[in-house]
Amino acid sequence: MIRHENHLGTIDISQEYFSNLIGRAVSACFGVAGMANSNRRQQLRSFFIRKQSFDDQGVLVRNGSKGLHIELHIIVTFGLNITEICKSIENKVRYTVENATGMKVGEVRVYVDGMKAES
């Protein structure tokens, strides 16, 4: 749970909500071929459940002193500018989270874990 306090009270938002929201936003970005597993729990889930991908795959969200810290693990399409893809993802994730929740995003880190040829 991520807790957000304001003048109206306290809001608790589940980790699953953030992961699904961010995962869908990143998957829709140009140049993203997929999401990579970011922790052991996701790796085990992918091993036992042979579904292609999950909305929260490759997404980690933590609450920090300067806002939310978001870590993304992605697979990009081969032959595209990785720097521009990462900047685009960072901007879209920041906008999506701040617009949907009103919470400030302090940092978005994008890790490219692999490349995939366009098929």
Secondary structure, 3 states (H helix, E strand, C coil): CEEEEECCEEEEECHHHHHHHHHHHHHCCCCEEEECCCCHHHHHHHHHCCCCCCCCCCEEEEEECCEEEEEEEEEEECCCCHHHHHHHHHHHHHHHHHHHHCCCEEEEEEEEEEEECCC
